Structures are given as structure tokens and as C-alpha cells.
Amino acid sequence: MKRALRHDADGALLDHDGRCAKCGELVAVGDTRIEPGPGFRPTGAEADPVSAALNAAAARADLGVADHAGRLTTS
């Protein structure tokens, strides 16, 4: 799995149908957070300068990830 899909409201993983493993809700696209999954292999910063910039900003702020709206979050 190269990408993990999570319910933005509670952080739980989504199944293949888009249903939240924690609350059981069928999650709308706008409420879905996409994160690197266990099979993700980075291609290098030069191949994706936007992701590199977001990751660098998150590392400097010690936050971790950007949510679906591009806001840095702690989860």
C-alpha cells in the first residue's frame, strides 16, 4: 500500500470502500486525508518539489503532516 487513506475527523484508516474503521462512516472525499503508506518509496525531492517543501516545513515545525486543505496538523 503506497498510500493510506484516513478519516480526517478521527484519524482512523479507511477500507477499500471508503468506510472508516473506527466510526463506520462512509467518508466523503473532502473528509479524507491521504498519507504515505507502508509501501511508499520516495522518489526524491527533485521529482516532487511541492511535497519536499511541505515535508520540510512540517519537520521544522515538528508537526508531521498536512491535512486535506494543506494545513499542517499534529496527527
Secondary structure, DSSP 8 states (H G I E B T S, - for coil): --EEEEETTT--BB-TTSBBTTT--B--GGGEEEEE-TT-----GGG-HHHHHHHHHHHHHT--EE-TTS-EE--
